[in-house]
């Protein structure tokens, strides 16, 4: 991890008191689940998960808990324990994890039937990618994440779509990122094109470093 990236991470985490609090916890399952729960509350429920207001609180809690437990298990026992060493293997793990997040959502009929726009790969990637980004930000898993740092995908949201457009990358999908319904044709095409542009046109060492730097710039520009 470069010194610039460390500074971008420090700038990113400052406004998020919950992440700062987690950074002082012991490394473990509970800490990852807390991060995944934060992504659910801050990045999904408050925006793209339209219709959740109609669902009973206990049903939402059961759903949130089941997905967060799965994400934590997949990261610890899939990503870390298998010691992934190639982009291909990372992408396969990522697709499997997103598929299971979608499956868990469909399985909870009270949740799925109330979601106005359904639950897409766009939403699954956001939950997973932001969990990994925030795990990196709190600094408890640097030893585990460092070997896969170059493979990490950028969490897609409006800030990153704007930053990618400045690189000359536009997604195939006209619809909002939260409704991207194709993993290979839309989501991975965007990831691959962005990765190639970052490598050929910037000084960033990897996509997730670019994401931290450019996301911070977009946030500052919006103030």
Buried (B, 14 or more C-beta within 10 A) or exposed (E): BEEBBEEBBEBBBEEBEBBEEBBEEEBEEEBBBBBBBBBBEBBBBEEBBEBBEEBEEEBBEBBBBBBBBBBBBBBBEBBBEEEBEEEEBBBEBBBEBBEBBBEBBEEBEBBBEBBEBBBBBBBBBBBBBBBBBBBBBBBBBEEBBEEBBBBBBBBBBEBBBBBBEEBEBEBEBEEBBBBBBBBEEBBBBBBBBBBEBBEEEEEBBBBBBBBBBBBBBBEEEEE
